[in-house]
Amino acid sequence: MPNIKSAKKRVLISEKKNEINTAKKTHVKNTIKKFNAAIEANDVKAAEELLKECMSVIDCAQKDGIYKKNTAARKKATLCKSLDAIKA
């Protein structure tokens, strides 16, 4: 544990930020799991609605710095590809 006051404050701030970032990443994963469950159930209409939600959540996470730009794009492309496969 640091002795300097500013270093102690940075430790507390970084712990809070870590909790927030972990929660946001978990939210993204949970929305993707819901989307994948709809895909497994062959429910195209629900999957399309969940795709919009997933895209929004992934974009917000990318904007907040949780994911890099290419990672977010890869996740969104994978979701779109799985939806297109079920439609065909």
Biopython code that builds the backbone (N, CA, C, O; Angstrom):
import numpy as np
from Bio.PDB.StructureBuilder import StructureBuilder

atoms = [
    (1, "MET", "N", (0.846, -1.181, 0.000)),
    (1, "MET", "CA", (0.000, 0.000, 0.000)),
    (1, "MET", "C", (0.889, 1.242, 0.000)),
    (1, "MET", "O", (1.860, 1.313, 0.753)),
    (2, "PRO", "N", (0.562, 2.206, -0.835)),
    (2, "PRO", "CA", (1.395, 3.411, -0.916)),
    (2, "PRO", "C", (1.287, 4.285, 0.337)),
    (2, "PRO", "O", (0.295, 4.248, 1.065)),
    (3, "ASN", "N", (2.331, 5.062, 0.557)),
    (3, "ASN", "CA", (2.370, 5.960, 1.713)),
    (3, "ASN", "C", (1.939, 7.383, 1.364)),
    (3, "ASN", "O", (1.432, 8.101, 2.225)),
    (4, "ILE", "N", (2.132, 7.791, 0.134)),
    (4, "ILE", "CA", (1.827, 9.160, -0.276)),
    (4, "ILE", "C", (0.327, 9.285, -0.525)),
    (4, "ILE", "O", (-0.304, 8.381, -1.073)),
    (5, "LYS", "N", (-0.228, 10.421, -0.112)),
    (5, "LYS", "CA", (-1.673, 10.628, -0.191)),
    (5, "LYS", "C", (-2.193, 10.528, -1.620)),
    (5, "LYS", "O", (-3.222, 9.894, -1.856)),
    (6, "SER", "N", (-1.515, 11.129, -2.557)),
    (6, "SER", "CA", (-1.980, 11.094, -3.947)),
    (6, "SER", "C", (-1.915, 9.681, -4.525)),
    (6, "SER", "O", (-2.760, 9.296, -5.333)),
    (7, "ALA", "N", (-0.915, 8.915, -4.110)),
    (7, "ALA", "CA", (-0.800, 7.535, -4.584)),
    (7, "ALA", "C", (-1.933, 6.681, -4.010)),
    (7, "ALA", "O", (-2.460, 5.805, -4.696)),
    (8, "LYS", "N", (-2.306, 6.933, -2.757)),
    (8, "LYS", "CA", (-3.423, 6.213, -2.145)),
    (8, "LYS", "C", (-4.720, 6.514, -2.911)),
    (8, "LYS", "O", (-5.536, 5.628, -3.162)),
    (9, "LYS", "N", (-4.877, 7.785, -3.269)),
    (9, "LYS", "CA", (-6.075, 8.186, -4.005)),
    (9, "LYS", "C", (-6.112, 7.506, -5.379)),
    (9, "LYS", "O", (-7.173, 7.061, -5.817)),
    (10, "ARG", "N", (-4.975, 7.423, -6.055)),
    (10, "ARG", "CA", (-4.928, 6.770, -7.364)),
    (10, "ARG", "C", (-5.311, 5.296, -7.252)),
    (10, "ARG", "O", (-5.974, 4.761, -8.140)),
    (11, "VAL", "N", (-4.902, 4.637, -6.171)),
    (11, "VAL", "CA", (-5.257, 3.232, -5.967)),
    (11, "VAL", "C", (-6.766, 3.094, -5.856)),
    (11, "VAL", "O", (-7.355, 2.205, -6.470)),
    (12, "LEU", "N", (-7.395, 3.964, -5.078)),
    (12, "LEU", "CA", (-8.846, 3.908, -4.913)),
    (12, "LEU", "C", (-9.569, 4.187, -6.231)),
    (12, "LEU", "O", (-10.546, 3.520, -6.572)),
    (13, "ILE", "N", (-9.077, 5.173, -6.956)),
    (13, "ILE", "CA", (-9.705, 5.526, -8.231)),
    (13, "ILE", "C", (-9.567, 4.386, -9.229)),
    (13, "ILE", "O", (-10.519, 4.064, -9.940)),
    (14, "SER", "N", (-8.397, 3.776, -9.286)),
    (14, "SER", "CA", (-8.193, 2.692, -10.246)),
    (14, "SER", "C", (-9.049, 1.479, -9.903)),
    (14, "SER", "O", (-9.500, 0.770, -10.802)),
    (15, "GLU", "N", (-9.280, 1.230, -8.611)),
    (15, "GLU", "CA", (-10.162, 0.130, -8.220)),
    (15, "GLU", "C", (-11.600, 0.403, -8.654)),
    (15, "GLU", "O", (-12.281, -0.497, -9.144)),
    (16, "LYS", "N", (-12.065, 1.639, -8.477)),
    (16, "LYS", "CA", (-13.417, 2.001, -8.918)),
    (16, "LYS", "C", (-13.556, 1.865, -10.426)),
    (16, "LYS", "O", (-14.542, 1.313, -10.915)),
    (17, "LYS", "N", (-12.562, 2.373, -11.169)),
    (17, "LYS", "CA", (-12.598, 2.280, -12.622)),
    (17, "LYS", "C", (-12.587, 0.827, -13.078)),
    (17, "LYS", "O", (-13.262, 0.469, -14.043)),
    (18, "ASN", "N", (-11.823, -0.006, -12.385)),
    (18, "ASN", "CA", (-11.754, -1.423, -12.730)),
    (18, "ASN", "C", (-13.116, -2.083, -12.552)),
    (18, "ASN", "O", (-13.527, -2.884, -13.391)),
    (19, "GLU", "N", (-13.823, -1.757, -11.467)),
    (19, "GLU", "CA", (-15.150, -2.314, -11.240)),
    (19, "GLU", "C", (-16.134, -1.864, -12.317)),
    (19, "GLU", "O", (-16.942, -2.659, -12.798)),
    (20, "ILE", "N", (-16.064, -0.587, -12.693)),
    (20, "ILE", "CA", (-16.968, -0.053, -13.717)),
    (20, "ILE", "C", (-16.695, -0.728, -15.061)),
    (20, "ILE", "O", (-17.626, -1.138, -15.754)),
    (21, "ASN", "N", (-15.423, -0.840, -15.425)),
    (21, "ASN", "CA", (-15.065, -1.457, -16.702)),
    (21, "ASN", "C", (-15.467, -2.928, -16.740)),
    (21, "ASN", "O", (-15.932, -3.418, -17.769)),
    (22, "THR", "N", (-15.290, -3.632, -15.624)),
    (22, "THR", "CA", (-15.683, -5.031, -15.557)),
    (22, "THR", "C", (-17.188, -5.179, -15.713)),
    (22, "THR", "O", (-17.653, -6.098, -16.387)),
    (23, "ALA", "N", (-17.953, -4.286, -15.100)),
    (23, "ALA", "CA", (-19.410, -4.335, -15.219)),
    (23, "ALA", "C", (-19.851, -4.090, -16.660)),
    (23, "ALA", "O", (-20.757, -4.760, -17.157)),
    (24, "LYS", "N", (-19.215, -3.134, -17.329)),
    (24, "LYS", "CA", (-19.572, -2.842, -18.718)),
    (24, "LYS", "C", (-19.241, -4.016, -19.628)),
    (24, "LYS", "O", (-20.015, -4.352, -20.525)),
    (25, "LYS", "N", (-18.089, -4.638, -19.396)),
    (25, "LYS", "CA", (-17.694, -5.784, -20.212)),
    (25, "LYS", "C", (-18.647, -6.956, -19.980)),
    (25, "LYS", "O", (-18.983, -7.681, -20.916)),
    (26, "THR", "N", (-19.079, -7.138, -18.739)),
    (26, "THR", "CA", (-20.033, -8.191, -18.416)),
    (26, "THR", "C", (-21.376, -7.928, -19.092)),
    (26, "THR", "O", (-22.032, -8.861, -19.555)),
    (27, "HIS", "N", (-21.784, -6.664, -19.150)),
    (27, "HIS", "CA", (-23.039, -6.302, -19.811)),
    (27, "HIS", "C", (-22.986, -6.665, -21.296)),
    (27, "HIS", "O", (-23.957, -7.180, -21.850)),
    (28, "VAL", "N", (-21.853, -6.394, -21.931)),
    (28, "VAL", "CA", (-21.688, -6.746, -23.340)),
    (28, "VAL", "C", (-21.791, -8.255, -23.513)),
    (28, "VAL", "O", (-22.484, -8.731, -24.411)),
    (29, "LYS", "N", (-21.111, -9.003, -22.666)),
    (29, "LYS", "CA", (-21.126, -10.456, -22.775)),
    (29, "LYS", "C", (-22.523, -11.015, -22.575)),
    (29, "LYS", "O", (-22.925, -11.948, -23.271)),
    (30, "ASN", "N", (-23.269, -10.454, -21.630)),
    (30, "ASN", "CA", (-24.623, -10.946, -21.366)),
    (30, "ASN", "C", (-25.558, -10.670, -22.537)),
    (30, "ASN", "O", (-26.384, -11.519, -22.871)),
    (31, "THR", "N", (-25.450, -9.511, -23.165)),
    (31, "THR", "CA", (-26.303, -9.223, -24.319)),
    (31, "THR", "C", (-25.955, -10.137, -25.490)),
    (31, "THR", "O", (-26.838, -10.555, -26.238)),
    (32, "ILE", "N", (-24.680, -10.444, -25.648)),
    (32, "ILE", "CA", (-24.269, -11.364, -26.717)),
    (32, "ILE", "C", (-24.799, -12.772, -26.426)),
    (32, "ILE", "O", (-25.205, -13.481, -27.347)),
    (33, "LYS", "N", (-24.796, -13.178, -25.160)),
    (33, "LYS", "CA", (-25.338, -14.493, -24.803)),
    (33, "LYS", "C", (-26.829, -14.572, -25.110)),
    (33, "LYS", "O", (-27.304, -15.599, -25.595)),
    (34, "LYS", "N", (-27.576, -13.498, -24.833)),
    (34, "LYS", "CA", (-29.000, -13.471, -25.156)),
    (34, "LYS", "C", (-29.199, -13.601, -26.662)),
    (34, "LYS", "O", (-30.076, -14.336, -27.116)),
    (35, "PHE", "N", (-28.381, -12.885, -27.439)),
    (35, "PHE", "CA", (-28.472, -12.945, -28.889)),
    (35, "PHE", "C", (-28.179, -14.362, -29.381)),
    (35, "PHE", "O", (-28.894, -14.886, -30.236)),
    (36, "ASN", "N", (-27.138, -14.973, -28.846)),
    (36, "ASN", "CA", (-26.783, -16.336, -29.259)),
    (36, "ASN", "C", (-27.866, -17.339, -28.877)),
    (36, "ASN", "O", (-28.089, -18.314, -29.595)),
    (37, "ALA", "N", (-28.537, -17.109, -27.756)),
    (37, "ALA", "CA", (-29.640, -17.996, -27.367)),
    (37, "ALA", "C", (-30.792, -17.883, -28.360)),
    (37, "ALA", "O", (-31.428, -18.885, -28.689)),
    (38, "ALA", "N", (-31.064, -16.678, -28.835)),
    (38, "ALA", "CA", (-32.109, -16.492, -29.839)),
    (38, "ALA", "C", (-31.712, -17.156, -31.155)),
    (38, "ALA", "O", (-32.559, -17.718, -31.849)),
    (39, "ILE", "N", (-30.443, -17.092, -31.494)),
    (39, "ILE", "CA", (-29.952, -17.754, -32.710)),
    (39, "ILE", "C", (-30.110, -19.264, -32.581)),
    (39, "ILE", "O", (-30.548, -19.924, -33.523)),
    (40, "GLU", "N", (-29.757, -19.814, -31.428)),
    (40, "GLU", "CA", (-29.880, -21.260, -31.201)),
    (40, "GLU", "C", (-31.333, -21.716, -31.290)),
    (40, "GLU", "O", (-31.615, -22.832, -31.727)),
    (41, "ALA", "N", (-32.257, -20.841, -30.872)),
    (41, "ALA", "CA", (-33.680, -21.177, -30.902)),
    (41, "ALA", "C", (-34.310, -20.909, -32.265)),
    (41, "ALA", "O", (-35.512, -21.110, -32.437)),
    (42, "ASN", "N", (-33.509, -20.454, -33.243)),
    (42, "ASN", "CA", (-33.986, -20.115, -34.587)),
    (42, "ASN", "C", (-35.083, -19.063, -34.572)),
    (42, "ASN", "O", (-35.994, -19.097, -35.399)),
    (43, "ASP", "N", (-34.998, -18.133, -33.637)),
    (43, "ASP", "CA", (-35.973, -17.048, -33.528)),
    (43, "ASP", "C", (-35.394, -15.811, -34.211)),
    (43, "ASP", "O", (-34.672, -15.029, -33.592)),
    (44, "VAL", "N", (-35.718, -15.644, -35.493)),
    (44, "VAL", "CA", (-35.116, -14.580, -36.294)),
    (44, "VAL", "C", (-35.571, -13.209, -35.815)),
    (44, "VAL", "O", (-34.766, -12.281, -35.729)),
    (45, "LYS", "N", (-36.852, -13.077, -35.505)),
    (45, "LYS", "CA", (-37.376, -11.775, -35.114)),
    (45, "LYS", "C", (-36.732, -11.287, -33.810)),
    (45, "LYS", "O", (-36.324, -10.130, -33.710)),
    (46, "ALA", "N", (-36.644, -12.162, -32.829)),
    (46, "ALA", "CA", (-36.011, -11.790, -31.556)),
    (46, "ALA", "C", (-34.521, -11.517, -31.753)),
    (46, "ALA", "O", (-33.957, -10.620, -31.126)),
    (47, "ALA", "N", (-33.896, -12.294, -32.622)),
    (47, "ALA", "CA", (-32.466, -12.111, -32.875)),
    (47, "ALA", "C", (-32.204, -10.747, -33.513)),
    (47, "ALA", "O", (-31.211, -10.093, -33.194)),
    (48, "GLU", "N", (-33.094, -10.317, -34.414)),
    (48, "GLU", "CA", (-32.906, -9.007, -35.035)),
    (48, "GLU", "C", (-33.034, -7.883, -34.012)),
    (48, "GLU", "O", (-32.281, -6.910, -34.054)),
    (49, "GLU", "N", (-33.990, -8.019, -33.092)),
    (49, "GLU", "CA", (-34.140, -7.005, -32.042)),
    (49, "GLU", "C", (-32.918, -6.998, -31.120)),
    (49, "GLU", "O", (-32.417, -5.938, -30.744)),
    (50, "LEU", "N", (-32.451, -8.188, -30.766)),
    (50, "LEU", "CA", (-31.291, -8.276, -29.883)),
    (50, "LEU", "C", (-30.014, -7.811, -30.587)),
    (50, "LEU", "O", (-29.081, -7.337, -29.938)),
    (51, "LEU", "N", (-29.976, -7.948, -31.915)),
    (51, "LEU", "CA", (-28.805, -7.479, -32.650)),
    (51, "LEU", "C", (-28.658, -5.969, -32.514)),
    (51, "LEU", "O", (-27.551, -5.462, -32.338)),
    (52, "LYS", "N", (-29.776, -5.251, -32.596)),
    (52, "LYS", "CA", (-29.724, -3.793, -32.420)),
    (52, "LYS", "C", (-29.188, -3.436, -31.044)),
    (52, "LYS", "O", (-28.358, -2.538, -30.902)),
    (53, "GLU", "N", (-29.671, -4.152, -30.030)),
    (53, "GLU", "CA", (-29.215, -3.895, -28.660)),
    (53, "GLU", "C", (-27.729, -4.214, -28.513)),
    (53, "GLU", "O", (-26.987, -3.459, -27.884)),
    (54, "CYS", "N", (-27.301, -5.328, -29.091)),
    (54, "CYS", "CA", (-25.893, -5.718, -29.010)),
    (54, "CYS", "C", (-24.997, -4.682, -29.685)),
    (54, "CYS", "O", (-23.951, -4.311, -29.152)),
    (55, "MET", "N", (-25.412, -4.227, -30.849)),
    (55, "MET", "CA", (-24.621, -3.221, -31.558)),
    (55, "MET", "C", (-24.468, -1.954, -30.719)),
    (55, "MET", "O", (-23.384, -1.377, -30.634)),
    (56, "SER", "N", (-25.562, -1.537, -30.108)),
    (56, "SER", "CA", (-25.533, -0.329, -29.287)),
    (56, "SER", "C", (-24.609, -0.498, -28.086)),
    (56, "SER", "O", (-23.809, 0.385, -27.776)),
    (57, "VAL", "N", (-24.728, -1.634, -27.419)),
    (57, "VAL", "CA", (-23.912, -1.881, -26.221)),
    (57, "VAL", "C", (-22.434, -1.968, -26.589)),
    (57, "VAL", "O", (-21.583, -1.434, -25.878)),
    (58, "ILE", "N", (-22.130, -2.638, -27.693)),
    (58, "ILE", "CA", (-20.735, -2.768, -28.121)),
    (58, "ILE", "C", (-20.173, -1.397, -28.512)),
    (58, "ILE", "O", (-19.027, -1.080, -28.193)),
    (59, "ASP", "N", (-20.985, -0.582, -29.205)),
    (59, "ASP", "CA", (-20.527, 0.759, -29.576)),
    (59, "ASP", "C", (-20.249, 1.618, -28.344)),
    (59, "ASP", "O", (-19.266, 2.358, -28.304)),
    (60, "CYS", "N", (-21.117, 1.516, -27.345)),
    (60, "CYS", "CA", (-20.908, 2.291, -26.112)),
    (60, "CYS", "C", (-19.635, 1.836, -25.395)),
    (60, "CYS", "O", (-18.875, 2.658, -24.881)),
    (61, "ALA", "N", (-19.411, 0.526, -25.367)),
    (61, "ALA", "CA", (-18.212, 0.004, -24.719)),
    (61, "ALA", "C", (-16.962, 0.451, -25.467)),
    (61, "ALA", "O", (-15.938, 0.756, -24.855)),
    (62, "GLN", "N", (-17.051, 0.488, -26.792)),
    (62, "GLN", "CA", (-15.905, 0.941, -27.581)),
    (62, "GLN", "C", (-15.643, 2.425, -27.366)),
    (62, "GLN", "O", (-14.493, 2.861, -27.300)),
    (63, "LYS", "N", (-16.726, 3.198, -27.258)),
    (63, "LYS", "CA", (-16.589, 4.636, -27.035)),
    (63, "LYS", "C", (-15.966, 4.914, -25.665)),
    (63, "LYS", "O", (-15.194, 5.860, -25.509)),
    (64, "ASP", "N", (-16.308, 4.083, -24.671)),
    (64, "ASP", "CA", (-15.787, 4.264, -23.319)),
    (64, "ASP", "C", (-14.372, 3.722, -23.152)),
    (64, "ASP", "O", (-13.766, 3.892, -22.094)),
    (65, "GLY", "N", (-13.836, 3.069, -24.190)),
    (65, "GLY", "CA", (-12.471, 2.566, -24.120)),
    (65, "GLY", "C", (-12.360, 1.160, -23.567)),
    (65, "GLY", "O", (-11.261, 0.701, -23.258)),
    (66, "ILE", "N", (-13.483, 0.471, -23.438)),
    (66, "ILE", "CA", (-13.449, -0.910, -22.941)),
    (66, "ILE", "C", (-12.869, -1.819, -24.020)),
    (66, "ILE", "O", (-12.039, -2.684, -23.740)),
    (67, "TYR", "N", (-13.321, -1.609, -25.260)),
    (67, "TYR", "CA", (-12.818, -2.379, -26.396)),
    (67, "TYR", "C", (-12.143, -1.441, -27.381)),
    (67, "TYR", "O", (-12.527, -0.278, -27.509)),
    (68, "LYS", "N", (-11.123, -1.957, -28.081)),
    (68, "LYS", "CA", (-10.508, -1.202, -29.157)),
    (68, "LYS", "C", (-11.432, -1.244, -30.371)),
    (68, "LYS", "O", (-12.367, -2.043, -30.429)),
    (69, "LYS", "N", (-11.159, -0.389, -31.318)),
    (69, "LYS", "CA", (-12.033, -0.232, -32.483)),
    (69, "LYS", "C", (-12.169, -1.527, -33.276)),
    (69, "LYS", "O", (-13.277, -1.906, -33.656)),
    (70, "ASN", "N", (-11.061, -2.205, -33.528)),
    (70, "ASN", "CA", (-11.103, -3.435, -34.321)),
    (70, "ASN", "C", (-11.785, -4.570, -33.574)),
    (70, "ASN", "O", (-12.461, -5.398, -34.185)),
    (71, "THR", "N", (-11.617, -4.616, -32.263)),
    (71, "THR", "CA", (-12.274, -5.649, -31.469)),
    (71, "THR", "C", (-13.780, -5.473, -31.529)),
    (71, "THR", "O", (-14.514, -6.447, -31.699)),
    (72, "ALA", "N", (-14.246, -4.245, -31.393)),
    (72, "ALA", "CA", (-15.682, -3.977, -31.463)),
    (72, "ALA", "C", (-16.213, -4.324, -32.847)),
    (72, "ALA", "O", (-17.283, -4.920, -32.968)),
    (73, "ALA", "N", (-15.479, -3.959, -33.887)),
    (73, "ALA", "CA", (-15.904, -4.263, -35.252)),
    (73, "ALA", "C", (-15.961, -5.769, -35.484)),
    (73, "ALA", "O", (-16.872, -6.263, -36.149)),
    (74, "ARG", "N", (-14.996, -6.495, -34.943)),
    (74, "ARG", "CA", (-14.974, -7.953, -35.097)),
    (74, "ARG", "C", (-16.155, -8.600, -34.399)),
    (74, "ARG", "O", (-16.772, -9.516, -34.942)),
    (75, "LYS", "N", (-16.480, -8.129, -33.192)),
    (75, "LYS", "CA", (-17.615, -8.674, -32.464)),
    (75, "LYS", "C", (-18.917, -8.426, -33.224)),
    (75, "LYS", "O", (-19.754, -9.322, -33.336)),
    (76, "LYS", "N", (-19.088, -7.206, -33.746)),
    (76, "LYS", "CA", (-20.311, -6.871, -34.473)),
    (76, "LYS", "C", (-20.408, -7.671, -35.768)),
    (76, "LYS", "O", (-21.494, -8.118, -36.138)),
    (77, "ALA", "N", (-19.293, -7.856, -36.456)),
    (77, "ALA", "CA", (-19.300, -8.621, -37.700)),
    (77, "ALA", "C", (-19.662, -10.084, -37.445)),
    (77, "ALA", "O", (-20.382, -10.696, -38.233)),
    (78, "THR", "N", (-19.165, -10.634, -36.350)),
    (78, "THR", "CA", (-19.484, -12.018, -36.002)),
    (78, "THR", "C", (-20.975, -12.183, -35.729)),
    (78, "THR", "O", (-21.582, -13.171, -36.144)),
    (79, "LEU", "N", (-21.563, -11.216, -35.033)),
    (79, "LEU", "CA", (-22.993, -11.275, -34.740)),
    (79, "LEU", "C", (-23.814, -11.179, -36.025)),
    (79, "LEU", "O", (-24.779, -11.922, -36.205)),
    (80, "CYS", "N", (-23.433, -10.271, -36.909)),
    (80, "CYS", "CA", (-24.151, -10.112, -38.176)),
    (80, "CYS", "C", (-24.037, -11.369, -39.022)),
    (80, "CYS", "O", (-25.000, -11.776, -39.672)),
    (81, "LYS", "N", (-22.871, -11.979, -39.013)),
    (81, "LYS", "CA", (-22.660, -13.178, -39.806)),
    (81, "LYS", "C", (-23.530, -14.331, -39.311)),
    (81, "LYS", "O", (-24.079, -15.090, -40.109)),
    (82, "SER", "N", (-23.652, -14.455, -37.997)),
    (82, "SER", "CA", (-24.480, -15.548, -37.456)),
    (82, "SER", "C", (-25.963, -15.300, -37.739)),
    (82, "SER", "O", (-26.716, -16.247, -37.964)),
    (83, "LEU", "N", (-26.386, -14.034, -37.728)),
    (83, "LEU", "CA", (-27.783, -13.718, -38.059)),
    (83, "LEU", "C", (-28.049, -13.996, -39.535)),
    (83, "LEU", "O", (-29.103, -14.531, -39.882)),
    (84, "ASP", "N", (-27.105, -13.640, -40.407)),
    (84, "ASP", "CA", (-27.282, -13.902, -41.833)),
    (84, "ASP", "C", (-27.336, -15.406, -42.122)),
    (84, "ASP", "O", (-28.053, -15.847, -43.020)),
    (85, "ALA", "N", (-26.580, -16.176, -41.362)),
    (85, "ALA", "CA", (-26.574, -17.637, -41.561)),
    (85, "ALA", "C", (-27.924, -18.236, -41.201)),
    (85, "ALA", "O", (-28.392, -19.159, -41.868)),
    (86, "ILE", "N", (-28.548, -17.722, -40.162)),
    (86, "ILE", "CA", (-29.840, -18.267, -39.746)),
    (86, "ILE", "C", (-30.957, -17.821, -40.693)),
    (86, "ILE", "O", (-31.945, -18.535, -40.866)),
    (87, "LYS", "N", (-30.803, -16.654, -41.301)),
    (87, "LYS", "CA", (-31.804, -16.178, -42.253)),
    (87, "LYS", "C", (-31.779, -16.997, -43.552)),
    (87, "LYS", "O", (-32.820, -17.218, -44.171)),
    (88, "ALA", "N", (-30.607, -17.435, -43.949)),
    (88, "ALA", "CA", (-30.462, -18.143, -45.223)),
    (88, "ALA", "C", (-30.952, -19.580, -45.166)),
    (88, "ALA", "O", (-30.889, -20.294, -46.167)),
]
sb = StructureBuilder()
sb.init_structure("model")
sb.init_model(0)
sb.init_chain("A")
sb.init_seg("    ")
for serial, (resi, resn, name, xyz) in enumerate(atoms, 1):
    if name == "N":
        sb.init_residue(resn, " ", resi, " ")
    sb.init_atom(name, np.array(xyz, "f"), 0.0, 1.0, " ", f" {name:<3s}", serial, name[0])
structure = sb.get_structure()
